[in-house]
Amino acid sequence: MVTKERYKVGSVARALRLVDLIAAAPQNGLTLSDLTKELGVSKSTVFALLQTLMEAGYVRQTKPGPRYLPGISLVRLGDLAGGHLPVGEVAQPIMHRLSRATGLTIRVSINDGGHPVFVSRVDAPGNIRFMTLLGARELPHVSSAGKAMLAQMSDADIAQVIEQTGLPKRTKNTRTELSQLMNDIRRIRAIGFAIDDEEDCEGIFCIGAAFFDHNGRCAGAISATGIKRELSQRAVEQLGRQVVDAAAEITYALGGKIRKQA
């Protein structure tokens, strides 16, 4: 009699078990010792599996620790919606409505450790097109989406992200000091949306807001991008509310729950 065990590949089974453990890990991840204990095999075996998974993008490593968290490949495949459609697909009708309402280009990014990875875009009506890549991991401090996601992290975690990435200057408006960025973060937490005022590219402005998954974690952000123009404070606030409302729609469409700021 042929049993299922005959066709089971032990290393694959262990790798999948690792993925399960890391996907269900606390927000700060799991250590090699944690994973070794859970898997019940040697540290060297777990370490080798982790290296393979990291190379493929299913696991990422943070320091100090190191600690292991879901990588972008796992995030793309994972059910941020608790089993529903991928984020980009869920967000499309919401993005189209926001673009029509604002006349701006709308982008959605998923959260990769505080870094935005843009996965979907709806171009603004008319002839203006922004040549923005999808699927690339971008710096968090120069976009409204990145700053909106950073604002959902603790100050210590933000400092750790910036220690790894630095604050490269893109324009004269780029925040190149952590204190400047943290001033923005405090304002984002107060008003609910982030602003990129020609910080990544001269002549371009963005407003972004975070959305959340079924665990109440920041799953990504939606942003509205356009040519820089003079806007009254009231107009900025109105646009910010529209983006925040769209982010809330995405949260609910994902089966998520909005986390209240402390």
C-alpha positions, 0 to 999 in steps of 0.5 A, a space after each residue: 500500500 502506497 502511503 502519503 509519507 512516501 511522497 513527502 519531501 521533508 525539506 519542503 515541508 520544513 520550509 513551508 512550516 517555517 513560512 507558516 510560523 513567520 507569517 503568524 509571527 508577532 510584529 517584531 518577528 521571530 529569532 532563529 532560536 524561536 524558529 528552531 524550538 518550534 520546528 524541532 530541528 537543528 539551528 543549522 538546518 533552520 538557518 539554511 532554510 531561512 537563507 533560501 527563503 530570504 533569497 527568494 523574498 519570502 522572508 526578510 531579516 531585521 536587526 538587532 537579533 536578527 529577527 525574521 519577518 514575512 518578505 515581500 514575496 510572501 506579502 504579495 502571495 499572502 492573504 492580507 484580506 484574510 483570504 480575499 483578493 490581492 490588495 491591488 485587485 481589491 483597491 481598483 474600483 476605489 482607486 478609479 473613483 478617487 481618480 475621477 473625484 480628484 483628477 489625480 493619479 492614484 497609486 496603492 502600495 503594500 507595506 514591506 517593513 515600512 517601505 512602500 512597494 507600489 502594486 497598482 496605479 490608475 492614471 489621472 484623466 487627461 494627458 499627464 502620465 507619471 512613469 512610476 514602476 510597480 513592484 519595486 521596494 522604494 525609500 520610505 521618507 520621500 513619498 506620502 505613502 512611505 511616510 503614512 506607513 512609517 507613521 503607523 510604526 513606533 518611533 524606535 522602529 522608524 529610527 531603525 528603518 532610517 538607520 538602515 536606509 539613510 535619508 538620501 536627498 532627492 530635492 531641496 525639500 527632502 527630509 534629510 534629518 531624522 528630526 525633520 522626518 519625525 516632525 512630519 510623522 507627528 503631524 501625520 499621526 494627528 491629521 491622518 494623512 501624509 504629504 509629499 511636497 516635492 520631496 521626491 521629485 520637483 514639481 510633484 506633490 502627493 497625499 497618502 493614507 494608510 490602510 490596514 489588514 485583518 490584524 489591524 496592522 498597516 498593510 499599505 497605503 493609497 496616495 494621490 499624485 499630481 503636478 504641484 500647484 498652489 492649494 489652500 489649507 482647506 483644499 489640502 485638508 479636503 483632499 486629505 479627507 478624500 484619500 483617508 476615506 479611500 484608505 478606509 474603504 480599502 481596509 474594509 474591503 480587505 476585511 481589515 480593522 483600522 487601528 486607532 492612534 494612541 
